[in-house]
Amino acid sequence: MRVRTSTGTRPTDFYGHFFMSNSTDVELAAIDCDKAIAIEVKHDDKLDEQDGVLVQTAMLYTSCSGQRRVRILNLSLRSSGQMGELYRSCDLDTIMNFFGKQVMYKILESSGRQVKDAITNKTAQILATYRKHCASPSSAGQLILPECMKLMPLYVNCLIKCDAMSGGPDLTVDDRWFNMHLVITADIPTTLGYFYPRLIPIHTLADEKLLDDVSIPDQLRCSFEKFAENGAYILENGVYMFLWLGMGLSQTFLSDVFGVQNITYVDTEHSAIPVLDNPLNKAVRQVLSKIQKERSHTMRLSIIRQKDKIETVMRHFLVEDHGIDNSSSYVEFLCHMHKEIRNLLS
């Protein structure tokens, strides 16, 4: 695969799982629709706002039937001399996919603390530049973020806390590399789901009138504060899937979904919901199936009762909370980011 750009710009860095024998050609054994390669394009010259920037990607490959083919993708991008327009047009999801891949490369060369400090400082610099050049004058104590980047501190904190970045004493070398490889190769939806897991309430399905074709319930903020003792929740990040059952869960829900009258009789050793002939059981299994289909990896379901020992493992993935490894909560990181921005502006 080779990337070409118009005059004034050039591709400089490539991030992904591939081999490069020179500075221009990316060699891949295989690639599928769930993978992505990040390319950093730098501009060395003044860009013409009328002409914009042109990017072309050409891939020479062999199809499954043995045919040699070339696939070409052309992209035309606008350029602007107005920084405000740049911030209005940015795509945070793409930025986080790029940051994730770049960080995985950096961590092979530097210590984890250095990489975390570097990504935090880069984020503070981006947000401070917006505050200085684009935002309306306001009190220094007020945190002002670009509309398209309001969730940037949240995602950066999730990146810093994820297993691929931070690892941990309980994570084996193989598991750590699996997580790093996932971030290096993942497309944008997979990256976002991995950084910020989905917390989905399923006890609310019992209130639905039509259970023949249910949709996935709206996700909640990824914090233990959102858990209710009388609720049941799915937490998944594309690698792990947990089903948490509160001790106050209704007897009707337990009977319809698990076929038991008391939560203590729920079999937590099984990795699947029992198949029962009732609408609620079918609806829960349908939601689980739809979640699995949205992910590129099949996830093993872990059923957890409230206050089980394994609950500690699940809480590690509640990324808005203070981590069990003493990592910052979202609120703590947001305050730290605000302090860094103020220091840069002072």
C-alpha positions as CSV (number, residue, x, y, z in Angstrom):
1,M,0.0,0.0,0.0
2,R,1.3,3.5,-0.9
3,V,0.0,6.9,0.2
4,R,0.4,10.0,-2.0
5,T,-0.5,13.5,-1.2
6,S,-0.7,16.8,-3.0
7,T,2.0,19.5,-3.1
8,G,2.8,21.0,0.3
9,T,2.0,17.9,2.3
10,R,3.6,14.5,2.8
11,P,2.8,11.3,4.8
12,T,5.5,11.0,7.6
13,D,4.4,8.3,10.1
14,F,2.4,5.1,9.7
15,Y,0.7,3.3,12.7
16,G,-0.7,-0.2,12.4
17,H,0.3,-3.9,12.2
18,F,2.4,-4.2,9.1
19,F,6.0,-4.2,7.7
20,M,7.8,-1.4,5.9
21,S,11.0,-2.1,4.0
22,N,11.3,1.6,3.0
23,S,9.7,4.9,4.0
24,T,6.8,4.7,1.5
25,D,5.5,1.2,1.0
26,V,3.3,-0.5,3.6
27,E,3.4,-4.3,3.3
28,L,0.4,-6.3,4.7
29,A,-0.1,-10.1,4.9
30,A,-3.8,-9.6,5.1
31,I,-6.4,-7.0,6.2
32,D,-10.1,-7.1,6.8
33,C,-13.0,-4.6,7.3
34,D,-12.4,-4.4,11.1
35,K,-8.9,-3.1,10.8
36,A,-7.5,0.4,10.3
37,I,-4.1,2.0,9.6
38,A,-3.4,5.5,10.9
39,I,-1.2,7.9,8.8
40,E,0.2,11.2,9.9
41,V,0.3,13.8,7.2
42,K,2.4,16.9,7.7
43,H,2.3,20.1,5.7
44,D,5.6,21.8,4.9
45,D,4.4,24.7,2.8
46,K,1.5,27.2,2.7
47,L,-1.7,25.5,1.6
48,D,-4.1,27.0,-0.9
49,E,-7.5,27.2,0.6
50,Q,-9.2,26.9,-2.9
51,D,-7.3,23.8,-3.9
52,G,-7.3,22.1,-0.5
53,V,-5.4,18.8,0.1
54,L,-5.6,15.7,-1.9
55,V,-4.8,12.2,-0.5
56,Q,-4.6,9.0,-2.5
57,T,-4.2,5.5,-1.2
58,A,-3.4,2.7,-3.6
59,M,-3.3,-0.9,-2.5
60,L,-2.0,-3.8,-4.7
61,Y,-3.4,-7.1,-3.5
62,T,-4.4,-10.6,-4.5
63,S,-8.1,-11.5,-4.2
64,C,-9.3,-14.8,-2.7
65,S,-9.8,-16.1,-6.3
66,G,-6.1,-15.3,-7.1
67,Q,-6.6,-12.2,-9.1
68,R,-4.2,-9.3,-8.9
69,R,-6.0,-6.1,-8.2
70,V,-5.4,-2.5,-7.3
71,R,-7.8,-0.6,-5.0
72,I,-7.6,3.1,-5.0
73,L,-9.1,5.5,-2.5
74,N,-9.1,9.3,-3.2
75,L,-9.9,11.9,-0.6
76,S,-10.3,15.6,-1.0
77,L,-9.9,17.8,2.1
78,R,-10.6,21.4,2.6
79,S,-7.9,23.6,4.1
80,S,-8.4,26.8,6.1
81,G,-6.3,29.5,7.7
82,Q,-8.9,30.0,10.4
83,M,-8.1,28.1,13.6
84,G,-11.7,28.3,14.7
85,E,-12.9,26.6,11.6
86,L,-10.4,23.8,12.2
87,Y,-11.7,23.2,15.7
88,R,-15.3,23.2,14.5
89,S,-14.5,20.6,11.8
90,C,-12.3,18.1,13.8
91,D,-13.5,14.5,14.4
92,L,-12.8,13.4,17.9
93,D,-13.4,9.8,17.2
94,T,-10.7,9.7,14.5
95,I,-8.3,11.7,16.7
96,M,-8.7,9.1,19.5
97,N,-8.1,6.2,17.1
98,F,-4.9,8.0,16.0
99,F,-3.8,8.8,19.5
100,G,-4.4,5.2,20.6
101,K,-2.2,3.8,17.8
102,Q,0.5,6.4,18.3
103,V,0.7,5.8,22.1
104,M,1.1,2.0,21.5
105,Y,4.1,2.7,19.4
106,K,5.5,5.2,21.9
107,I,5.2,2.8,24.9
108,L,7.6,0.4,23.2
109,E,10.3,3.1,23.3
110,S,9.6,5.0,26.5
111,S,8.3,4.3,30.0
112,G,4.6,4.3,30.7
113,R,4.8,7.4,32.9
114,Q,6.6,9.4,30.2
115,V,4.0,8.4,27.6
116,K,1.1,9.2,29.9
117,D,2.6,12.6,30.6
118,A,3.2,13.3,26.9
119,I,-0.4,12.5,25.9
120,T,-1.7,14.6,28.8
121,N,0.4,17.5,27.8
122,K,-0.5,17.2,24.2
123,T,-4.2,17.2,25.1
124,A,-3.7,20.3,27.4
125,Q,-1.9,22.1,24.6
126,I,-4.7,21.4,22.0
127,L,-7.4,22.7,24.4
128,A,-5.3,25.6,25.6
129,T,-4.7,26.7,22.0
130,Y,-8.5,26.8,21.4
131,R,-9.0,28.8,24.6
132,K,-6.3,31.3,23.6
133,H,-7.2,31.8,20.0
134,C,-10.8,30.8,19.4
135,A,-12.9,31.1,22.6
136,S,-14.7,34.3,23.8
137,P,-13.0,36.2,26.7
138,S,-14.1,34.8,30.0
139,S,-13.0,34.1,33.6
140,A,-9.8,32.1,33.9
141,G,-11.5,29.8,36.3
142,Q,-13.9,28.6,33.7
143,L,-13.1,25.5,31.6
144,I,-14.0,26.2,28.0
145,L,-13.8,23.3,25.5
146,P,-14.5,23.1,21.7
147,E,-17.9,21.7,20.9
148,C,-16.4,18.9,19.0
149,M,-13.9,18.1,21.7
150,K,-15.9,18.2,24.9
151,L,-15.3,14.5,25.5
152,M,-11.6,14.7,24.7
153,P,-10.5,14.7,28.4
154,L,-12.8,11.7,29.1
155,Y,-11.4,9.7,26.2
156,V,-7.8,10.6,27.0
157,N,-8.3,9.5,30.6
158,C,-9.8,6.2,29.3
159,L,-6.8,5.7,27.0
160,I,-4.4,6.2,29.9
161,K,-6.3,3.8,32.2
162,C,-6.9,1.0,29.6
163,D,-5.1,-2.4,29.9
164,A,-3.2,-1.8,26.7
165,M,-1.6,1.3,28.2
166,S,-1.4,0.7,31.9
167,G,-1.5,-3.1,32.1
168,G,-1.2,-4.2,35.8
169,P,0.3,-6.9,38.0
170,D,-2.6,-9.3,37.2
171,L,-2.2,-8.9,33.4
172,T,0.1,-11.5,31.8
173,V,2.5,-10.5,29.0
174,D,0.3,-12.3,26.4
175,D,-2.8,-10.5,27.6
176,R,-1.0,-7.2,27.6
177,W,0.2,-7.7,24.0
178,F,-3.3,-8.8,22.9
179,N,-4.8,-5.5,24.2
180,M,-2.0,-3.5,22.6
181,H,-2.4,-5.3,19.3
182,L,-6.2,-4.6,19.4
183,V,-5.6,-0.9,19.8
184,I,-2.9,-0.8,17.1
185,T,-5.2,-2.6,14.5
186,A,-8.7,-1.5,15.5
187,D,-11.1,0.6,13.5
188,I,-12.7,3.7,15.0
189,P,-15.9,2.0,16.5
190,T,-13.9,-0.8,18.0
191,T,-11.4,1.7,19.5
192,L,-14.1,3.9,21.1
193,G,-15.9,0.8,22.5
194,Y,-12.6,-0.4,24.0
195,F,-11.7,2.9,25.6
196,Y,-15.2,3.7,26.9
197,P,-17.2,0.5,27.6
198,R,-20.9,0.4,27.2
199,L,-23.1,0.1,30.3
200,I,-26.5,-1.2,29.3
201,P,-29.5,-1.7,31.7
202,I,-31.5,-4.8,30.7
203,H,-34.0,-4.9,33.7
204,T,-35.8,-2.2,31.8
205,L,-36.9,-4.7,29.2
206,A,-39.4,-6.0,31.7
207,D,-41.3,-2.7,31.2
208,E,-41.4,-3.0,27.4
209,K,-44.8,-3.9,25.9
210,L,-43.5,-5.4,22.7
211,L,-40.7,-7.8,23.2
212,D,-40.7,-9.5,19.8
213,D,-38.0,-7.4,18.2
214,V,-36.3,-5.3,20.9
215,S,-33.4,-2.9,20.3
216,I,-30.4,-2.4,22.6
217,P,-31.4,-0.1,25.5
218,D,-29.7,3.3,25.7
219,Q,-26.3,3.1,27.4
220,L,-25.6,4.8,30.7
221,R,-22.5,6.6,31.9
222,C,-19.8,4.2,32.8
223,S,-19.8,4.6,36.6
224,F,-20.8,2.4,39.5
225,E,-23.1,5.3,40.6
226,K,-25.5,4.2,37.8
227,F,-26.0,0.7,39.2
228,A,-29.1,0.1,41.2
229,E,-29.6,-2.8,43.6
230,N,-32.8,-3.8,41.8
231,G,-31.2,-3.7,38.4
232,A,-29.4,-5.9,35.9
233,Y,-26.7,-4.4,33.6
234,I,-24.4,-5.5,30.8
235,L,-20.9,-4.0,30.7
236,E,-18.9,-4.7,27.5
237,N,-15.9,-3.2,25.8
238,G,-15.5,-5.6,22.8
239,V,-13.1,-7.9,24.7
240,Y,-15.0,-8.6,27.9
241,M,-18.7,-8.8,28.6
242,F,-20.2,-8.8,32.1
243,L,-23.8,-9.3,33.3
244,W,-24.2,-7.8,36.8
245,L,-27.2,-8.8,38.9
246,G,-28.3,-6.7,41.9
247,M,-29.3,-8.4,45.1
248,G,-32.7,-6.6,44.9
249,L,-33.5,-7.8,41.4
250,S,-37.2,-8.7,41.1
251,Q,-38.3,-12.3,41.5
252,T,-40.3,-12.1,38.2
253,F,-37.1,-11.1,36.3
254,L,-35.1,-13.9,37.9
255,S,-37.8,-16.4,37.2
256,D,-38.4,-15.4,33.5
257,V,-34.7,-14.9,32.6
258,F,-32.9,-17.5,34.7
259,G,-35.7,-19.9,35.8
260,V,-34.9,-19.5,39.5
261,Q,-36.7,-17.8,42.4
262,N,-33.7,-16.5,44.3
263,I,-30.6,-14.7,43.0
264,T,-28.3,-17.1,45.0
265,Y,-29.4,-19.9,42.7
266,V,-28.3,-18.2,39.5
267,D,-25.5,-20.3,37.9
268,T,-22.6,-17.9,37.5
269,E,-20.3,-20.6,36.1
270,H,-22.2,-20.7,32.8
271,S,-21.4,-18.2,30.1
272,A,-24.8,-18.0,28.6
273,I,-28.4,-17.2,29.6
274,P,-30.6,-20.4,29.9
275,V,-33.0,-20.8,27.0
276,L,-36.6,-20.5,28.4
277,D,-39.9,-20.1,26.5
278,N,-41.0,-16.7,27.6
279,P,-40.9,-13.2,26.0
280,L,-38.5,-11.6,28.5
281,N,-35.9,-14.4,28.3
282,K,-36.0,-14.2,24.5
283,A,-35.6,-10.4,24.6
284,V,-32.5,-10.6,26.9
285,R,-30.9,-13.2,24.7
286,Q,-31.7,-11.1,21.6
287,V,-30.0,-8.0,23.1
288,L,-26.9,-10.1,24.0
289,S,-26.9,-11.5,20.4
290,K,-27.1,-8.0,18.9
291,I,-24.3,-6.7,21.0
292,Q,-22.1,-9.6,20.0
293,K,-22.9,-9.0,16.3
294,E,-21.7,-5.4,16.6
295,R,-18.2,-6.5,17.8
296,S,-15.4,-8.0,15.7
297,H,-14.6,-10.4,18.6
298,T,-17.0,-12.8,20.3
299,M,-17.0,-12.0,24.0
300,R,-17.4,-14.6,26.8
301,L,-20.3,-13.6,29.1
302,S,-19.4,-13.5,32.8
303,I,-22.4,-13.4,35.1
304,I,-21.8,-11.6,38.4
305,R,-23.9,-11.3,41.4
306,Q,-23.7,-8.1,43.5
307,K,-20.8,-8.3,46.0
308,D,-19.2,-11.4,44.4
309,K,-15.4,-11.3,44.4
310,I,-15.3,-11.0,40.6
311,E,-17.2,-7.7,40.9
312,T,-13.8,-6.0,41.6
313,V,-12.6,-7.2,38.1
314,M,-15.7,-5.7,36.5
315,R,-15.3,-2.4,38.3
316,H,-11.9,-2.0,36.8
317,F,-13.7,-1.2,33.5
318,L,-16.0,1.5,35.0
319,V,-13.7,4.1,33.5
320,E,-15.4,7.2,35.0
321,D,-14.7,6.0,38.6
322,H,-11.5,6.2,40.6
323,G,-9.5,3.1,39.6
324,I,-8.6,0.2,41.9
325,D,-5.0,0.8,40.9
326,N,-5.4,4.4,42.2
327,S,-5.8,5.9,38.7
328,S,-7.8,9.1,38.3
329,S,-11.5,9.3,38.0
330,Y,-13.0,11.4,35.1
331,V,-13.8,14.3,37.4
332,E,-10.2,14.2,38.9
333,F,-8.6,14.1,35.5
334,L,-10.9,16.9,34.2
335,C,-9.7,19.1,37.2
336,H,-6.1,18.2,36.4
337,M,-6.6,19.1,32.8
338,H,-8.1,22.4,33.7
339,K,-5.1,23.2,35.9
340,E,-2.7,22.3,33.1
341,I,-4.6,24.5,30.6
342,R,-4.5,27.4,33.1
343,N,-0.7,26.9,33.6
344,L,-0.2,27.1,29.8
345,L,-2.2,30.3,29.5
346,S,-0.6,32.1,32.4
